[in-house]
Amino acid sequence: MKIVLVGAGSVQFGCGTLGDIFCSEYLAGSEITLHDINAKALDAVLKTAEASIGHHKLPFTVNATTDRRAAFKGADFIISSIEVGNRFQLWDEDWKVPLQYGVHQVYGENGGPGGVFHALRIIPPILDIVKDATEICPAAYIFNYSNPMTAICTAVKRAYPEARFIGMCHEIGWLSRWLPRMLGMKPEDIYFRAAGLNHFSCMLEVKDRASGRDLYPAVREKAPGFFQWESGYSDVLDSYRETGVIEESEQFDKKNANKKSRYEWADRRLIKFMLERYGLLPITTDSHFGEYLGWAWDVVDHRGIMDFYDVYKAMLSQNARHDIQLKTTERVVPIIDGILGDAGFEESAVNVRNDGLIPDLPSWIAVEVPATVGKHGVRGIPVLDAPKGYLSLLRGYCGVYDLTAEAVIHKKKSLVVQAMLANPVVHQASHIEAMVDRMIAQQGKWLGYLK
């Protein structure tokens, strides 16, 4: 096999994914090609990879190149995680400029006007990646970790419907953390399913794996108290340490102690609201769910959200580990193993084109659903029983993704304006075009293609 990591200069992504690959028996003997546009960062990860292979006597070869088309020659699997520009500087602009023009948005990374601007910046380079792959290695699977996930996957499958493009997000993993503690059960005894749009998804089913007993009544009873008292700070920090994003740091804890005292699940009010009004548990832990709802601004814990953002920024500003840990931290390599070994297991969440998987949503939208993994690849499992009220919330945002994809593909500013006006988060119209003009001027390096 040949595996290509796009964006491998990121220590977090490059070293983390290499550690996952090095644990795979199915991929033993494979060639790993690291690709990034930052030659210095790429070389640092390459040296780390070579040292790890030598030290542990691993059956892999590794090389690196800044030439993407050369990297893709002979590729069987491409794993991509890219971002453009200064992540937090641009995120601040996505969040705060719309606020100046009268748009109250929650978080502003994946949904709302901020999510649209983020998508407009990152979709074009990802389309270039997919274009090269379809020309050079058309049978390769492409796994994407970049956000905004639904916007990216929807646009890619519209422009390149033949591409084996699959979106991956680890947010589903929060259910595996929450439910055992909430219900007082072992993780292996709990079966759950969730579905929706990426970062806008709810748990639809939870039951005792052995008896089949419905556990949702217990979740509805216990969740409000659980999220009131459990520390979101500790869980998020532990998850990033486990995946090698940051090192153990007493100094970090001390420096952010004031945030820790406040950051008790930034989403807890919205979670409580969804449980009371819809009977469903959102699977997000970092305020994403409210990005897609016009009324969320009235419900969420704004102080908690700001504290989370500050802690998150501080965490990702820490020096990431420059070693490679031989342990599986993400799901993409187990999925590759499942394809190669025809495993037939159920994966809890992937992002794929709908095509009837959630019948009430448009066929062209990318949905986040469970899937079976085997020699056929990754095949979404139909979700036929989602509640009507929840589906109405999901449908309310689909038009934004439609217009965002069209705006990128056709490079039209007018479609960006229409995407903003279709957005449930936008409640006024007179300043929207001026806001779009300002952002295109301010982020012209990435948005200047829009005319």
N, C-alpha and C positions, 0 to 999 in steps of 0.2 A: 504494500500500500504506500501511497504518497499522501501526506497530510500537509496542508499549507495553513499557516497561521497569519492572517492579515491583521496588522496592528500589533505585531509581536514585540515592538519596541516598548510597549507598556509593560512594566515589570509585573504589575498586578495580573494582567491578562496573559502575557507571554510565559512567565514562570509558572503561574497557576495552571495553565492548560498543559504545559509540558509535564508537570507533575502528574496530571491526570493521564496523559498518554503513556507515560513511563510505567504506569500501573497496569496497563492493558496487555493481556496475553494474546488477544487476537491481533493486536497491532505490532507485536514483537517482530523485529526485522524491518520495520518500515523506515522510509525516508521522511524526515520532517524538514520542511522549508519554512524559514521565518521570513516574513516580509513586512516592511514598514518604510515610510518615506523619510524617517529620521535615522540616518545612517549610524550616528553615534549611539543612540539608544538601542538600535538593533544589534550593533556589535557587542554591547554590554550583555544583552540577553543571550546572544550566541555563545559568548565565552562562558557564561554561567551554565548553559546547556551542555557544552562540551565537557566542562569540568564534572558535571553531575554524571554524564554518561561514562566518563573515565573512572570516576571514583566508585560508582556502583556496578561497573562492568555491565552496562545495559545494552541490549541488542537493538540499538537504534543508530541511525546516522542523522546528522543535522547539518544544515547549511543555511545561509542567509543571503538575501538579495533585496535591493531597492527597486528592481525591475519586476513589476507585477506580472507582466505577460510571460517572462521567463520563469517566474515562480510557479505559474499555473500549468506549465507543460507536464502532462502526465498525472495531474492531480486526481485523486479519488475523492478526497474530502477537503473542503475549505471551511475553516472556522474563522469568522470575522468579528472583530470588535474594534470599531474605530470611532473617533470623535474629531471634530474640526475646531481649530482655534483654541482659545483659552476657555475651558469648560465653564468655570464659575463666573468669569467676567461676562461671557455671553448669556449665561443663565440669569445673572442679575439683570441684564438688559431686557431679556425676554419677560422677566417678572415685573420690573419696575417701570419700563416705558409705557406698557399698556395701562398701568395704574395711573400714570400722569394724564392719559387720555380718557380716563373715566371708567376703565374696565377693572372690576374687582375679580381677581382670579386667585385660586388656591394653588400655590406652589409653582405653577408655570413651567414645568419641564416637559410634560407629555400631552396635556390637554390645555384647553383655553388658547388664547392668542399666543402665549409663550410656547406652547407645544407646537403650534402651527409654524412659528418662526424656526424653532429647532428642527422640525421636519424639512422645511424649505432649505435649510443649510446642509443637512446631512444626506438627504435622499440622492442628490445628484452624484456625489462621489460613490455611493453604494450602487447606483445604476451603472456607473462606469466599471465597477468591480464585476458586477453580474454580466455585463456585456462582454468583457474579456473572457470570463469563465465559459459563457455559452459558445464562444468562438473557439476557445483553446481546449477546454475539457468539458464538453457539453453533458457528459454523464455524471459529473461530480456532484455530490451533495454539498450545498452551501448552508452552513449554520450561522445565523446572525445573532449577535448579542447587543447590537446598538439600539438605542432608543431615539425617537419614539417608535416603539416596536410595531404597533398596528399601522401607523402611517407608512413606515418603511415597507413592511410586508405587502400591504395593499398596493402600493405604487410599483414595487418590483414585479408582482404577479400580473399587474396590468401591462407593464412594458415588456416583460419576458415571461409569458405564461408557461413556457416549456421548462424554465429553470427549476431545478430541485432545491428550492429555497425554503428554509424552515427557520422560524424565529424561536429563540430560546430565552426564557426568563426564569430566574431562580426564585421569584416571589412566591410561587406556589409552596415553596418549602416552609413558609411560615406556619402553614397548617400543621405540618409535622412537628413543629416546635410547640404550638399553642395547645392543640387538642389533647395530647397525653396529660399535660399538666392541668388543663381545665377539667378533664373528665376523670382524672385519676386512673388512667389505663396505660398499658404498654403500647408504644407506637405500632408494633406489629399486629396488635389486636384491633386496630381502627382502620376502616376503609372509607375513603372519601372521594368525591368528585366535585370539581369546580369547572365553571365555564363562563365565557363572556368575551370581552375585548381585553387586550393586555392592559394591566394596571386598572382595569375597570371590570373586575371579575368577582363573582361570589361563589361560595360553596353551595352546591345544590343538593348534595346528598352526603350523609355520614352515618355509618352503621357499624355494629359489632361484626367483625369479619367472620367469626365462628357461627354466631347464632342468627345473623341478619337483622338483629334488633335495631330499630331506628334510634339513633342517638341525637337527632336534631332537637327534640324537646329538651334534653339535658343541656345542649349547647345554648339554646335560647334562654334557659333559666340561669346558667352559670356565667355566660360570657360577660354581661355588664359588670359584675363584681370582679371577674378575672382581669378585665382590662382597666378597671379602676385602680387596682392595687399592684398588678404586675409591672415590673420595670422595663419599659421598652428600650431605654438606654442600654441596659446590660445585655439584652438579647441582640441588639444591633451591633454593639461593640464586639461581643463574642463571635458573631457570625463573620465579621470582617477579619478578626484575628485567625479564625479557623481557616479561612480561604487565603490567608497570607497577605491581605491588603495592608495591614499595619502590624507592628510588633507589639508585644506586651509593653506597656508603658505606664508606670505609676505617675509620671510627670503629666501624661496626657489626662489621666483621670483627675488629678489634682487641678489642673488648669481648667477643666471643664466641669468642675464640681457644681458650679452655679447652674449650669444647663442641666446637669444630671438630676438635680432636685425637681426641676420643672418638667423634664421630658419623661412623662409617664404616659406613653402612647399618644402621640399627637393626633391619631385618628379616633380616639376612643369615643368622642361625642358623635361623630358620624357613624361609627360602628353601632353604637347604641340606637341611633335614629333608624338605621337600616333594619336592625333587628326588630324594633318596635313597629315600624310601618310596613316592612316588606317580609319580615320573618327570615331574612337571609344574612349570613355573615360575610362581609367583604374580606378578601384575602390580603389586602395591602397593609403595610405597616408604616409607610412614610408619606402619608397624605395624598397619594396619587388619586385615590378614588374620587375625591372632591374636585379634581381638576375638570371633570366632565359634566358637572351638574351646576346649573345656574343658581340653585338655592343653597348649595353647600356653603357658600360664604357666610350664610346666616347661622350655620350649624356648627362649623368646625371650631377647634381650639386654636386660635391664631397665635397665641403665645407659644403653645406647644409646637406648632409648625415651624415658627421662626427658630426656636431652640433646637429642633431637630436639624434644620438646615445648617445652623452654625456648627453643631457637633459633626454632622456629615462632612461639611467642608473641611473642618479641622482634621478629621480622620483621614480623608483622602489627600491632605497636605502633608501627612506624616510620611516618612521614608518607608516605602514598601520593602518587604524582605527581598534580598537579592540571592537567596538560595532557592532551590527547587525541592519542595516537599513531596515525597513519594506517597501521596494519598489522593483519593478521588474527592474533589470538592464541588464540581459541577456535573450536570447530567449529560453533556454532549458526548463524552467518550463512552459512557455506558450505552448510549443510543447507537453510536457507531458499532460497538461490540455486538449489540442486539441485531443490527442489520447484517453484519458479517456472519454471526452465528445463528441467524434465523430464530431468535429467542422467542418471539411471540408474546412478550410481556406488555403490560399496559403502562404507558408513560403518563404521568399525571397532568402535564400541560405542555403543549406545543402551539405555535402560531402558524396557521396554514390558511389557505384560501377557503372560504366557507363552503361554497358549492353544496348547500343543503344540509350541512352539519348542524346548524342552528336554523331551522326552517323559516323562522320569522324574520331573519336578517337577510340583507341582500347577498346574492351569490358571490359578488366580487369583493366583499369585505374580508379582511383577514381576521379570523376568530381564534381565541385561545380555548382549546378543548383538550381532553385526554386523547390518547392515540395508542394504537398497537404498533409495535416495532418488530420487524422481521425482515426476511429477504425481499419483501415487497417494498421496503423502505419504512416511511413513517406515515401511517394512515389514520386520519382523524376519526374519532368515534362520535357518531351522531348524538346530539343532545336534544331530546324530543319533548322534555317535560319542564322546561324552564317557565317560571311563573310569568303571567302576562304583564304584571306591573313592572317587573325587572326588565323584561324584553322591551318595554316602551322606553325605559331609560337608555338602553343600548341603542335602539333605533334612533333616538334623538341626537346621537353624535355621529352616526354613519355618514350623513351628508357632508360633514366637515372633512372626513377622510377622502370622500369622493372628489371634492373640489380641490383639496390639497394635492392629491395625486395628479389631477388634471393640470393644476397650476405649474407643477414641476415639469411634467412631460411636455406641455405646450409653452412653458416659460412666459406665462401671462399674469401680469399684476392684477388685472381685473378679476381673475379667478381667486386670487389671494383675498381680495376685498370681499368677494362673495363667500369665501370660506369663513371669514371673520363674522359676517352678517348671519351665517347659518349656525354659528357657534352658540350653544345654550348659555355660555358664560357671558356673552355680549348682550347688554341691555340698552344700548343707545347706538345711534347710527351716524350722527353728524360729524364725528371726528375720526371715524374709522379709516377713511382713506388717507387722512393726514398722518395717522399713526403708522400705517403701512409704508407711506413715503419716508417717514422718519427712520423706520427700521431698515429699509432698503439702503438709505443713505449711510446710516450708522454701521451697518454690517455689509457694506458694498462688496467686500472681498468674496463673500459667499452668496449674497442675494442680488448682486448686480445683474445677473442673467434675466431677472424678471423685468419685462417691458410692458 
